[in-house]
Amino acid sequence: MPTSDELPSGQRRNFVEELHHYYRAAGRPVLRDLEQPLKKSAVSRETARRLLRGETLSRWTSVQAVFEALCAISKIDPDATRWGGEWNNDDDRSSRQYLRDLWNEAVDEPPRTARVHRLDDPWATSTSRQAQGGYGIPSDEPPF
């Protein structure tokens, strides 16, 4: 699970925490062990890694494939009610639907704004692309 510095609180973190619930239930398999269950869906182990790290939200079909692979390893029925028994009886969503709802909320979450480092002197040149907003300052020099 990524640290709170790597993945701050919010909808994306909620989604990744839920996905990690199934990852832990599956015994924390190495990504190589997920290759075979993911083969039919054409989801790469790199995509699975990036989902588990919170680096991507991918498409629902990819998320679902990783989720189903983890459920198969852990022998969890993905369509069973997530909160069975006396736990939160008013929520009868399945584990799959609960994860999909979290995924939708994460996708709909507005992107975090990156900190922009402003230059003290707008006419000064800087080698920092981040300080320049990633585009660079136009130059009077010819391009050759």
N, C-alpha and C positions, 0 to 999 in steps of 0.2 A: 504494500500500500504506500503510495507517495506520501511524503511528509506534508504538513500543513503549509510549509514554505513552498514546496513544489506544486501543490494543488490546494489553493485556498478554499475556505468554506464557500458553499454555494451549491447550485443544482448539479453542476458537473461532479463535484466531490460526492454528493449524495448518490449519484448514479454509480460512480466508481466504487464506493463503499459497498453498495448492494452487489455489484458484480464480484467483488472480493469475497463476499459472503459465500458465494458458490465456489469460488476458487479455493477457499479454505476448506469447505466441505468436501471438495474433491481431493484433498490431501496435498494442496499446493503443487500440482504437477509441473514438471519442467515443460517448457513450451514444445519441445520435441515430442512429448507424449500427446500433445493436442493435434499434431499434424494429421494423424490417421483419421480421427473423428471429424476433422475439418476438411479433409480432402474432397468430399463430395460437394461441399459448398464453395470451394475455391477461395477460401479465406486463408491468407498466409499466417504463419506464426508471428511474423512481424506486426501484422494488424492486430492479432490477439495481444501481443506485448504492449502495443501502443494503447489499446483499449484499457488494459489492466493498469497502465501507468497514468491514464487520464490525458494522454497526449492527443487523442482523437476521439470523436464520437461516432465516426464512420456512418454507414447506412444501417438501418434496422436489420436488414438481412444478414449483415456481417455480425452485428451484436447478437442476434438470435442464434446464429451458428455457434458462436463461442459459448453462449449461455447453455445451449443444448448439449454441447460437448462436455461442459463442466457438470451439468446435471446427469448425463449418462455415466460419467466416471464416478460420481458420488451417489448414484442411484436415487436421485431426487426426481419426483414427478413434476415436470415444469408447469403442468396444468392443474396441479392440486392447489387448494386454497392456501395462500401464503401464511395466514394467521389461523391455523387450525386450533381446535380445542376451545378453551375459554379466553384465548388471547384476542382482544379487539374484535368481538363478534360482529360489529357493524361493518367490517371491511371484508368482503368475501371475494376480493380479487385473487386471481391465481398468481403464482410467482412470476410467470411470464408477463402477465398484464401489469403487475406492479413494476417490474423492471422496465417495461415499455413506457409506462407513465413517467418513470424517473428519467428515462432517455429523452422523451419528448420535452420534459421540463428543462433538461440540460441543453437540448438543441435550441429551445426557444429563449433561453437566458441570453440577455444582451452581452456582447463581448466586453471583457474588461478593458478599460482604456489603459494603454501603456503610458508610463511616465515619459514625458518628453523633456529632455534636458535642453534648456534654452541657452543660447550663446549670449555672453554679456555684450559683445560687440557684434552686431548683425553683419558688419562688413568684414569681419575677421574670417579667415578660412580655418577649417578644422579637419582633422583626419578621421574624426569619429563619425561614423555613418549614423549612429543612434542620435548623436547631438544634432545631426542635420535632418532628422526625421526619416532617414533611410534613403533619401533621394539625392543628396549631395547639393552643394551650392554651385550654381552656374558659374562657369569660369570664362574669362575673356580670352584665355589661351586657345589657339587653334587645336583641333583634335588630333594633329599629327605630331 
